[in-house]
Amino acid sequence: MAKKFIDIMDTTFRDGFQSVFGARVLMNDFLPAVSAAKEAGINHFEFGGGARFQSLYFYLNEDAFTMMDKFREVAGKDANLQTLSRGVNTVTLDTGSRELIDMHAKLFAKHGTTTIRNFDALNDVKNLEYSAQRIKHHGLKHEVVVTMMDLPPNCVGAHDAEFYEKCLREILDSGIEFDSVCFKDASGTSSPEKVYQTIKMARRLLGDNVHLRLHTHETAGVSIACYLAALEAGVDGIDLAASPVSGGTSQPDILTMLHAVKGKDYDLGGLEVDKILKYEDVLHDCLKDYFMPPEATQVSPLIPFSPMPGGALTANTQMMRDNNILDKFPAVIKAMREVVEKGGYGTSVTPVSQFYFQQAFNNVMFGPWKKIAEGYGKMVLGYFGKTPVTPSADIVELAAKQLNLEPTTAPAIDIADQDETKSIAYTKAILEKEGIEATEENIFIAAACKEKGIAYLKGEGKVMVRKNSDIIKPATKSGSNQFSVTVNGHNYNVEVADGFDNFTLKSITPAKESSQPKDEPKAVSSTGASNEITATMSAGVFKILVNIGDSVKAGQTVVILEAMKMEIPIEAGCDGEVEEILISQGQTVEDGQLLVKLK
């Protein structure tokens, strides 16, 4: 009897890169590995969308559409190239208008996409209807998704097999046209038994002819068990990645899964161990200079309590590294549990996972529930659709007060259509003002990436890739046996003693930072009544809203910082006139650093 053929989608070049490197991998560095994967017999790839759209403009100074075109050239015309889309959000963190949702499908079809996997983090089917229609209209295959996770202990009302059956029935009743169905667990927290019951339920409802998939991550340590349970329940396809971007926060390794099904009646994509080994050797060589975050290789037993997706985890830790606040990460993860419990049980997958993390981050940095993150607040107020259960009333009240918004039950896509800034005409006007050609690609880039998209189109983009050669810079000799060494952005003075045929380390001491001498007191907070306006946390300078000579009032926002994909307003503590601006746009500043001085 022939083994059941199981379709394998290689997620290495999208979810793998996102889960390990925060999506920051340069195109020319990885394309040789795509060729090696093709030689190994892989013809189904996840190659774009998700964070591998915005991140190219934010951190790589690359064009996502050019990357997709080149990927198609290497993978060949017959490869199934798949992207990830967030329903009404498409590839952004905010709801798109109908114009932009249509443009997304049109452009992705133009630039080599075969299939779009389309999900809504709230499992609100209304958020899938229009995007599904446009995906099919532009000739693409549509993979509709039910998003999964496990809830923190003692939370009930969603995210069990009965809830997923309700979601799937709503999709079927809506008349959404689809080519396949995927159950997607971005945090990898679902238990194998729940996966088994869910896939059995889906197979019963869908019949034998609908292609049914499971997507999960290794983050909580149960991914192989979940895939085996899904195979036993009748799944047709699973997602795997290649080393070194497999396991840990990413998908299980192709070789690991091949080993797990030995002796079973499953043929995983016709793949052979020896050919995959050669492919992984090439990929290792392509990525050998990239800094491997230690958290990307770990399996955490705490993730089921605070379901942080693998694809968001390293993106957030990389941003925290950039802002020198990585020491806060364990506290933020711990704080996420309460944020999930009170937030209405949206699935922890982008953008909701980012909303959860941002709110947990604020609870750690500013005090519990002192500052409602905009995305989290809008979610509990209903601006992104209906949450699986009703959020905590006290949090809804706080969000309404702090954001000055009333709760809503209006469809998210209708709210977006009423927002002029989400119209094509609005974005075209910005491009014309900046002297940028208003092609459809440029319009979508600017609409999806805002100021950073405009900066890219103007040739002002920055490359922010973490490579080992950049993190540990070559030592500079300051004396006969004294060196200055930079590690992870921190300077150290190193002294060695000569030996017979080597050196003996004598001392390592932190170098004195010239911008903030150790004996200098930290500047007062921006909220204090002082003429010195300082950063409230380590962050990047997003916007400077004043010029030298401007008059400002106490409480006026003078600078906007950016951290963790959030805008952080910095206000004047008193009335005054701007005497000095000590920062520039795009600069990274430290907590307490002087930004603007008034007189």
C-alpha positions as CSV (number, residue, x, y, z in Angstrom):
1,M,0.0,0.0,0.0
2,A,1.4,3.4,-1.0
3,K,2.2,5.9,1.7
4,K,0.0,9.0,2.0
5,F,1.7,12.0,0.3
6,I,2.0,14.9,2.7
7,D,2.7,18.3,1.1
8,I,5.6,20.1,2.8
9,M,5.8,23.9,2.7
10,D,9.3,25.2,3.4
11,T,8.9,28.2,5.7
12,T,12.7,28.9,5.9
13,F,12.7,32.1,3.8
14,R,9.7,33.8,5.5
15,D,8.6,32.4,8.9
16,G,12.1,30.9,9.5
17,F,13.8,34.3,8.9
18,Q,11.2,36.1,10.9
19,S,11.3,33.7,13.8
20,V,15.1,33.7,14.1
21,F,16.4,36.9,12.7
22,G,13.3,39.2,13.2
23,A,12.9,39.0,9.4
24,R,16.3,40.8,8.8
25,V,18.0,38.7,6.1
26,L,19.4,40.3,3.0
27,M,18.2,39.0,-0.4
28,N,21.5,38.3,-2.0
29,D,22.7,36.4,1.1
30,F,20.0,33.8,0.9
31,L,19.1,33.3,-2.8
32,P,21.8,30.6,-3.2
33,A,20.0,28.5,-0.6
34,V,16.7,28.8,-2.5
35,S,18.5,27.2,-5.5
36,A,19.8,24.5,-3.2
37,A,16.3,23.9,-1.8
38,K,15.0,23.5,-5.4
39,E,17.7,21.0,-6.1
40,A,16.7,19.1,-3.0
41,G,13.2,18.6,-4.4
42,I,11.3,21.4,-2.6
43,N,8.7,23.1,-4.7
44,H,6.4,24.7,-2.1
45,F,7.9,27.8,-0.3
46,E,6.6,30.5,1.9
47,F,8.5,33.4,0.4
48,G,7.0,36.7,1.5
49,G,4.2,38.6,3.2
50,G,3.9,38.8,7.0
51,A,6.8,40.6,8.5
52,R,8.9,39.9,5.4
53,F,7.1,42.8,3.8
54,Q,7.5,45.8,6.1
55,S,10.8,44.6,7.5
56,L,12.5,44.9,4.1
57,Y,11.8,48.6,4.1
58,F,12.3,49.1,7.8
59,Y,15.6,47.3,8.3
60,L,17.1,46.1,5.0
61,N,16.7,49.0,2.5
62,E,15.3,46.4,0.1
63,D,12.2,46.2,-2.0
64,A,9.9,43.3,-1.2
65,F,8.5,43.2,-4.7
66,T,12.0,42.9,-6.2
67,M,12.8,40.2,-3.7
68,M,9.7,38.3,-4.7
69,D,10.5,38.6,-8.4
70,K,14.0,37.3,-7.9
71,F,12.8,34.4,-5.7
72,R,10.4,33.3,-8.5
73,E,13.3,33.4,-11.0
74,V,15.4,31.1,-8.8
75,A,12.5,28.8,-7.6
76,G,11.2,28.3,-11.1
77,K,7.8,28.9,-12.8
78,D,6.2,25.8,-11.4
79,A,6.9,26.3,-7.7
80,N,4.0,27.1,-5.4
81,L,5.1,30.4,-3.8
82,Q,3.0,31.3,-0.8
83,T,2.7,34.5,1.2
84,L,1.0,35.4,4.5
85,S,-1.7,38.0,4.8
86,R,-3.6,39.3,7.8
87,G,-7.1,39.6,6.5
88,V,-8.1,43.3,6.5
89,N,-4.5,44.2,7.6
90,T,-2.9,42.4,4.7
91,V,0.9,42.9,5.4
92,T,0.6,45.9,7.8
93,L,-0.3,46.3,11.5
94,D,-3.4,48.4,10.8
95,T,-6.6,47.8,9.0
96,G,-6.5,48.6,5.3
97,S,-9.2,50.2,3.2
98,R,-10.9,48.2,0.5
99,E,-8.7,50.0,-2.1
100,L,-5.5,48.9,-0.4
101,I,-6.7,45.3,0.2
102,D,-7.5,45.0,-3.5
103,M,-4.1,46.5,-4.4
104,H,-2.3,44.1,-2.1
105,A,-3.8,41.0,-3.9
106,K,-3.2,42.6,-7.3
107,L,0.5,43.4,-6.7
108,F,1.3,40.1,-5.0
109,A,-0.2,38.3,-8.0
110,K,1.9,40.4,-10.3
111,H,5.1,39.6,-8.4
112,G,5.1,35.9,-8.4
113,T,2.7,34.7,-5.7
114,T,0.8,31.5,-6.2
115,T,-1.1,31.2,-2.9
116,I,-2.0,33.6,-0.1
117,R,-2.6,32.2,3.3
118,N,-5.2,34.6,4.8
119,F,-6.0,34.8,8.5
120,D,-7.6,37.0,11.1
121,A,-6.1,37.1,14.6
122,L,-9.5,37.5,16.2
123,N,-11.1,34.8,14.1
124,D,-13.7,37.4,13.0
125,V,-14.9,36.0,9.7
126,K,-16.1,39.5,8.6
127,N,-12.4,40.4,8.4
128,L,-11.7,37.6,5.9
129,E,-14.6,38.1,3.5
130,Y,-13.3,41.0,1.3
131,S,-9.7,40.0,1.3
132,A,-10.7,36.5,0.2
133,Q,-12.8,37.9,-2.6
134,R,-9.9,40.0,-3.9
135,I,-7.4,37.2,-3.7
136,K,-9.6,35.0,-5.9
137,H,-10.4,37.9,-8.2
138,H,-6.8,38.3,-9.0
139,G,-6.3,34.7,-9.9
140,L,-4.5,33.5,-6.7
141,K,-5.2,30.4,-4.6
142,H,-6.8,31.3,-1.3
143,E,-5.8,29.4,1.9
144,V,-8.3,30.4,4.6
145,V,-7.2,30.1,8.2
146,V,-8.5,29.4,11.7
147,T,-5.9,30.7,14.2
148,M,-5.1,28.7,17.3
149,M,-3.3,28.9,20.6
150,D,-3.7,27.7,24.2
151,L,-5.1,30.0,26.8
152,P,-3.4,30.7,30.2
153,P,-4.7,28.4,33.0
154,N,-8.2,29.0,34.2
155,C,-9.2,30.9,31.1
156,V,-12.3,29.5,29.3
157,G,-14.6,30.5,26.5
158,A,-12.4,30.1,23.4
159,H,-9.5,28.2,21.9
160,D,-10.8,24.7,22.3
161,A,-12.0,22.3,19.6
162,E,-15.6,23.5,19.9
163,F,-14.5,27.1,19.4
164,Y,-12.5,26.2,16.2
165,E,-15.6,24.2,14.9
166,K,-17.7,27.4,15.4
167,C,-15.1,29.4,13.5
168,L,-14.9,26.9,10.6
169,R,-18.7,26.7,10.4
170,E,-18.8,30.5,10.1
171,I,-16.3,30.5,7.3
172,L,-18.4,27.8,5.5
173,D,-21.7,29.7,6.1
174,S,-20.2,33.0,4.9
175,G,-19.6,31.6,1.4
176,I,-15.9,32.5,1.4
177,E,-14.2,30.8,-1.6
178,F,-11.1,28.9,-0.7
179,D,-8.7,26.3,-2.1
180,S,-7.4,25.0,1.2
181,V,-7.8,25.4,4.9
182,C,-5.0,25.9,7.5
183,F,-5.1,25.7,11.3
184,K,-2.4,28.1,12.3
185,D,-0.8,28.1,15.8
186,A,1.8,30.9,15.7
187,S,2.8,30.4,19.4
188,G,3.0,26.6,19.2
189,T,1.0,26.3,22.4
190,S,-1.8,24.0,21.4
191,S,-1.7,20.5,22.9
192,P,-1.4,17.5,20.6
193,E,-4.8,16.2,21.8
194,K,-6.5,19.5,20.9
195,V,-4.8,19.4,17.5
196,Y,-6.0,15.9,16.9
197,Q,-9.6,16.7,17.9
198,T,-9.6,19.9,15.8
199,I,-8.3,18.3,12.6
200,K,-10.7,15.3,13.0
201,M,-13.5,17.8,13.3
202,A,-12.3,19.8,10.2
203,R,-12.0,16.6,8.1
204,R,-15.5,15.6,9.1
205,L,-16.9,19.0,8.1
206,L,-14.9,19.5,4.9
207,G,-14.9,16.0,3.5
208,D,-11.9,14.2,2.0
209,N,-11.3,16.4,-1.0
210,V,-10.4,19.7,0.8
211,H,-6.6,20.3,1.3
212,L,-6.2,20.6,5.1
213,R,-3.0,21.9,6.8
214,L,-1.5,22.5,10.2
215,H,1.1,25.2,11.0
216,T,2.9,25.4,14.3
217,H,6.1,26.4,16.0
218,E,8.6,24.6,18.2
219,T,8.5,27.4,20.8
220,A,6.7,25.4,23.5
221,G,8.4,22.1,22.7
222,V,5.4,20.1,21.4
223,S,5.4,20.8,17.7
224,I,6.5,17.3,16.5
225,A,3.8,15.7,18.7
226,C,1.3,18.1,17.3
227,Y,2.3,17.3,13.7
228,L,2.1,13.6,14.4
229,A,-1.4,14.1,15.9
230,A,-2.4,16.1,12.9
231,L,-1.2,13.4,10.5
232,E,-3.1,10.8,12.4
233,A,-6.2,12.9,12.2
234,G,-6.0,13.3,8.5
235,V,-4.1,16.4,7.6
236,D,-2.7,16.8,4.1
237,G,0.1,19.3,4.6
238,I,2.5,20.7,7.3
239,D,5.0,23.5,7.4
240,L,8.7,22.8,8.1
241,A,12.0,24.8,8.0
242,A,15.7,24.1,7.4
243,S,18.6,24.5,9.8
244,P,19.8,26.9,11.1
245,V,16.4,28.6,11.1
246,S,14.5,25.6,12.3
247,G,13.4,24.5,15.8
248,G,13.4,26.9,18.7
249,T,11.1,29.8,17.8
250,S,10.6,28.5,14.3
251,Q,9.1,25.5,12.6
252,P,10.5,22.0,13.3
253,D,13.4,20.9,11.1
254,I,12.7,19.0,7.9
255,L,15.2,16.3,8.9
256,T,13.7,16.0,12.4
257,M,10.2,15.4,10.9
258,L,11.5,12.9,8.4
259,H,13.0,11.0,11.4
260,A,9.7,11.3,13.3
261,V,7.7,9.5,10.6
262,K,10.1,6.6,10.1
263,G,8.1,3.5,10.0
264,K,4.8,5.3,9.4
265,D,2.7,5.5,6.3
266,Y,3.5,9.1,5.3
267,D,5.6,10.4,2.5
268,L,6.8,13.9,3.4
269,G,6.9,15.6,0.0
270,G,9.0,12.9,-1.6
271,L,12.0,14.5,0.3
272,E,15.2,12.6,0.8
273,V,17.6,13.0,3.8
274,D,20.8,13.2,1.8
275,K,19.4,16.0,-0.5
276,I,18.1,18.0,2.5
277,L,21.5,17.7,4.2
278,K,23.1,19.3,1.2
279,Y,20.5,22.1,1.1
280,E,21.0,22.8,4.9
281,D,24.8,22.9,4.3
282,V,24.3,25.7,1.7
283,L,21.9,27.5,4.0
284,H,24.3,27.4,6.9
285,D,27.0,28.9,4.7
286,C,24.7,31.6,3.5
287,L,23.8,32.6,7.1
288,K,27.1,32.0,8.8
289,D,27.8,35.7,9.5
290,Y,24.3,36.4,10.9
291,F,24.0,36.9,14.7
292,M,22.0,34.0,16.1
293,P,19.9,35.3,19.0
294,P,20.1,32.8,21.8
295,E,16.4,33.0,22.5
296,A,15.7,31.9,18.9
297,T,17.2,28.5,19.7
298,Q,15.3,27.9,22.9
299,V,12.2,26.0,23.8
300,S,10.4,27.7,26.7
301,P,8.0,25.9,29.1
302,L,6.6,29.3,30.1
303,I,5.2,30.1,26.6
304,P,1.8,28.4,27.1
305,F,1.2,30.8,30.1
306,S,2.2,33.8,28.0
307,P,1.7,32.8,24.4
308,M,4.3,34.8,22.5
309,P,4.6,33.6,18.9
310,G,8.0,32.6,17.6
311,G,7.7,35.0,14.7
312,A,7.1,37.9,17.0
313,L,9.5,36.8,19.8
314,T,12.8,37.5,18.1
315,A,11.5,40.5,16.3
316,N,10.7,42.0,19.7
317,T,14.0,40.9,21.3
318,Q,16.0,42.4,18.4
319,M,14.2,45.7,18.8
320,M,14.9,45.5,22.6
321,R,18.6,44.9,21.8
322,D,18.7,47.8,19.5
323,N,17.3,50.0,22.3
324,N,19.5,48.5,25.1
325,I,16.5,47.2,27.1
326,L,16.7,43.5,26.5
327,D,17.0,43.0,30.3
328,K,13.3,43.8,30.5
329,F,12.3,40.9,28.3
330,P,11.6,38.3,31.0
331,A,9.4,40.7,32.9
332,V,7.5,41.6,29.8
333,I,6.8,38.0,28.9
334,K,5.6,37.4,32.5
335,A,3.3,40.5,32.2
336,M,1.8,39.2,29.0
337,R,-0.3,36.6,30.8
338,E,-2.6,39.2,32.4
339,V,-2.7,41.1,29.2
340,V,-4.0,38.1,27.3
341,E,-6.5,37.2,30.1
342,K,-8.1,40.7,30.0
343,G,-7.9,41.3,26.3
344,G,-10.7,39.1,24.9
345,Y,-8.6,36.1,23.8
346,G,-7.6,37.2,20.3
347,T,-5.1,34.7,19.0
348,S,-1.5,35.6,19.8
349,V,-0.4,36.1,16.2
350,T,0.4,39.4,14.4
351,P,-0.9,42.0,14.8
352,V,-2.6,40.9,18.1
353,S,0.6,39.3,19.4
354,Q,2.3,42.7,19.0
355,F,-0.6,44.4,20.8
356,Y,-0.2,42.0,23.7
357,F,3.5,42.5,23.8
358,Q,3.2,46.3,23.6
359,Q,0.7,46.4,26.4
360,A,2.9,44.1,28.5
361,F,5.9,46.2,27.7
362,N,4.0,49.4,28.9
363,N,2.9,47.6,32.1
364,V,6.5,46.9,32.9
365,M,8.0,50.2,31.8
366,F,5.3,52.6,33.1
367,G,3.4,50.6,35.7
368,P,0.5,48.2,35.4
369,W,-2.2,49.6,33.1
370,K,-0.9,53.2,33.5
371,K,-0.5,53.5,29.7
372,I,-2.7,51.7,27.3
373,A,-0.9,50.8,24.0
374,E,-2.9,52.2,21.1
375,G,-3.2,48.8,19.3
376,Y,-4.3,46.9,22.4
377,G,-6.7,49.7,23.3
378,K,-8.3,49.8,19.9
379,M,-8.6,46.0,19.9
380,V,-10.5,45.8,23.2
381,L,-12.7,48.7,22.0
382,G,-13.7,46.8,18.8
383,Y,-11.8,48.7,16.2
384,F,-10.2,45.6,14.7
385,G,-13.3,43.4,14.8
386,K,-15.0,41.3,17.4
387,T,-12.8,39.5,20.0
388,P,-13.6,35.9,20.8
389,V,-14.9,36.8,24.2
390,T,-15.8,40.2,25.8
391,P,-12.7,41.9,27.1
392,S,-12.5,43.0,30.8
393,A,-14.8,45.9,31.4
394,D,-12.3,47.8,33.5
395,I,-9.7,47.6,30.6
396,V,-12.3,48.7,28.1
397,E,-13.1,51.7,30.3
398,L,-9.4,52.6,30.7
399,A,-8.8,52.3,26.9
400,A,-11.8,54.5,26.1
401,K,-10.6,57.2,28.5
402,Q,-6.9,57.2,27.6
403,L,-7.4,56.9,23.8
404,N,-10.5,59.2,23.8
405,L,-12.4,56.6,21.8
406,E,-15.8,55.0,22.3
407,P,-16.3,51.3,21.9
408,T,-17.6,50.2,18.4
409,T,-19.2,47.3,16.7
410,A,-18.8,48.7,13.2
411,P,-16.9,46.4,10.7
412,A,-13.2,47.2,10.8
413,I,-13.1,47.5,7.0
414,D,-15.8,50.2,7.0
415,I,-14.0,52.2,9.6
416,A,-10.9,52.1,7.4
417,D,-12.8,53.2,4.3
418,Q,-13.9,56.3,6.2
419,D,-10.3,57.2,7.1
420,E,-9.0,59.6,4.4
421,T,-5.4,58.7,5.2
422,K,-6.1,55.1,4.0
423,S,-7.2,56.2,0.6
424,I,-5.0,55.8,-2.5
425,A,-5.6,59.5,-3.3
426,Y,-4.1,60.5,0.0
427,T,-1.0,58.4,-0.5
428,K,-0.6,59.6,-4.1
429,A,-0.6,63.2,-2.9
430,I,2.2,62.5,-0.5
431,L,4.2,60.8,-3.2
432,E,3.7,63.8,-5.5
433,K,4.8,66.2,-2.8
434,E,7.9,64.2,-2.3
435,G,8.6,64.0,-6.0
436,I,8.2,60.2,-6.1
437,E,6.6,58.4,-9.0
438,A,3.1,57.2,-8.1
439,T,3.3,53.6,-9.4
440,E,1.0,51.1,-7.7
441,E,4.0,49.5,-6.0
442,N,5.2,52.9,-4.6
443,I,1.7,53.7,-3.5
444,F,1.4,50.4,-1.6
445,I,4.8,50.7,-0.1
446,A,4.1,54.2,1.2
447,A,0.6,53.3,2.5
448,A,1.9,50.1,4.2
449,C,5.1,51.5,5.7
450,K,4.2,55.2,6.2
451,E,7.3,57.4,6.9
452,K,9.7,54.6,6.6
453,G,8.3,53.6,3.2
454,I,8.7,57.2,2.1
455,A,12.3,57.2,3.4
456,Y,13.1,54.1,1.4
457,L,11.6,55.5,-1.8
458,K,13.6,58.7,-1.3
459,G,16.8,56.7,-1.0
460,E,17.1,57.3,2.7
461,G,16.6,53.8,3.9
462,K,19.0,52.2,6.4
463,V,20.4,48.7,6.6
464,M,20.0,47.4,10.2
465,V,21.1,43.8,10.0
466,R,22.8,42.1,13.0
467,K,25.9,40.3,11.7
468,N,28.7,39.0,13.9
469,S,31.2,41.2,12.1
470,D,29.2,44.2,13.1
471,I,28.4,43.2,16.7
472,I,31.9,42.3,17.7
473,K,34.0,45.0,16.0
474,P,37.8,44.6,15.5
475,A,39.8,45.7,18.4
476,T,41.7,49.0,18.2
477,K,45.1,49.2,19.9
478,S,45.5,52.1,22.3
479,G,48.8,51.2,23.9
480,S,51.4,48.4,23.6
481,N,49.1,45.9,25.3
482,Q,45.8,47.8,25.6
483,F,42.8,47.5,23.4
484,S,39.4,49.1,23.0
485,V,36.8,46.5,22.1
486,T,33.1,47.0,21.1
487,V,30.7,44.2,22.0
488,N,26.9,44.5,21.4
489,G,27.3,48.3,21.2
490,H,29.2,48.6,24.6
491,N,32.8,49.7,24.8
492,Y,35.4,47.8,26.9
493,N,39.1,48.5,27.7
494,V,41.1,45.3,27.6
495,E,44.7,44.9,28.8
496,V,46.8,41.8,28.1
497,A,50.2,40.7,29.2
498,D,52.8,39.3,26.8
499,G,53.5,35.6,27.2
500,F,56.0,33.3,25.6
501,D,53.8,32.4,22.6
502,N,50.4,33.9,23.5
503,F,48.7,36.6,25.6
504,T,47.4,36.5,29.2
505,L,44.3,38.5,29.9
506,K,45.0,41.0,32.7
507,S,41.8,43.0,32.9
508,I,38.5,44.0,31.2
509,T,36.8,47.2,32.3
510,P,33.8,49.0,30.8
511,A,34.9,52.0,28.9
512,K,33.7,55.4,30.0
513,E,30.9,56.7,27.7
514,S,31.8,60.1,26.6
515,S,28.1,61.1,26.1
516,Q,27.1,60.3,29.7
517,P,30.0,60.2,32.2
518,K,29.5,57.9,35.1
519,D,29.6,60.7,37.7
520,E,27.1,62.9,35.9
521,P,23.6,62.6,37.4
522,K,20.9,61.4,35.1
523,A,18.7,64.1,33.6
524,V,15.3,64.5,35.0
525,S,12.2,63.0,33.3
526,S,10.6,64.8,30.5
527,T,7.5,65.1,32.6
528,G,9.2,67.1,35.3
529,A,9.1,70.9,35.5
530,S,12.5,71.3,33.9
531,N,13.9,73.1,30.9
532,E,15.7,69.9,29.9
533,I,13.5,67.5,28.0
534,T,14.8,63.9,28.2
535,A,14.0,60.5,26.9
536,T,11.7,58.4,29.1
537,M,13.2,55.2,27.7
538,S,15.8,53.9,25.3
539,A,14.3,54.3,21.8
540,G,14.8,55.6,18.3
541,V,14.0,59.2,17.4
542,F,11.0,59.0,15.1
543,K,10.0,62.7,14.7
544,I,11.3,66.0,16.0
545,L,8.3,68.4,16.1
546,V,10.0,71.7,17.0
547,N,12.8,73.9,15.7
548,I,15.3,76.1,17.5
549,G,13.5,79.3,18.5
550,D,10.0,77.8,18.7
551,S,7.9,78.6,21.8
552,V,6.4,75.6,23.5
553,K,3.9,75.1,26.3
554,A,4.1,72.7,29.2
555,G,2.6,69.4,28.1
556,Q,3.3,70.0,24.4
557,T,4.8,67.1,22.5
558,V,8.2,68.1,21.1
559,V,9.7,64.8,20.1
560,I,8.2,61.4,19.2
561,L,10.3,58.4,20.0
562,E,9.8,54.9,18.6
563,A,10.3,51.6,20.4
564,M,8.6,48.2,19.9
565,K,6.7,49.6,16.9
566,M,5.1,52.1,19.2
567,E,5.2,55.9,19.0
568,I,6.2,57.5,22.4
569,P,5.4,61.2,22.8
570,I,7.9,63.2,24.7
571,E,6.4,66.4,26.2
572,A,7.8,69.6,27.5
573,G,7.7,69.9,31.3
574,C,7.4,73.7,31.3
575,D,6.8,76.7,29.1
576,G,9.9,78.0,27.2
577,E,11.7,78.6,24.0
578,V,13.7,75.9,22.2
579,E,17.4,76.8,22.8
580,E,19.0,73.5,21.6
581,I,18.1,70.3,19.9
582,L,20.6,67.6,20.7
583,I,19.3,64.8,18.6
584,S,18.6,63.9,14.9
585,Q,15.8,61.8,13.3
586,G,16.7,58.1,13.2
587,Q,19.2,58.4,16.1
588,T,19.0,55.9,19.0
589,V,18.8,57.5,22.4
590,E,19.2,56.2,25.9
591,D,16.8,56.4,28.9
592,G,17.3,59.8,30.5
593,Q,19.3,61.2,27.6
594,L,18.9,65.0,27.0
595,L,16.9,65.6,23.8
596,V,15.9,69.2,23.8
597,K,16.9,72.2,25.9
598,L,14.6,75.1,26.6
599,K,15.3,78.6,27.8
